[in-house]
Amino acid sequence: MASPTCFRRRCAQLTLTLVLFLIPLVRGNSEGDALYTLRRSLSDPDNVLQSWDPTLVNPCTWFHITCNQNNRVTRVDLGNSNLSGHLVPELGKLEHLQYLELYKNNIQGTIPVELDNLKSLISLDLYNNNISGIIPPSLGKLKSLVFLRLNDNRLTGPIPRDFVSISTLKVVDVSNNDLCGTIPTTGPFEHIPLNK
């Protein structure tokens, strides 16, 4: 018969093994949790988000979500989906996201500053919504950004000077907002047709 010390040691080893096995599942779920928080903040009369099931290990099987080979979310495609509600700070947890497509909906509220965590973001398409507030200057940290389309909203304030340091920017559309101030003319803005 095993001694109590031996039994405790085996229990501790089994617990450690289970914890190590579950770590990848927890990591995968953090993206699902972030997206499910977005789902809860949106009104979805056409049920385009009905497949967004928070009990799954990761969201790669959900409609309108694309993942890479490591099951990390790289794309959210919810343009023209008749959604209303607001964006959530948890979107900033999608560290591998490259495309955030939420254009032509009725999304209100402000742009979360936490989007500055999306270091791989190539395209931020929030045009044709009802988004208000300022364009967060911290979005200037998105050094992979190529397309920034925020037109046809209710944004106020200036175009952040921080965008001048994004050398990859090719398209900036902030037209049909209530922006004020001067338009940047240096850095990538020297070559981009800017709609204001």
Disulfide bonds with the S-S distance in Angstrom:
Cys60-Cys67 2.14
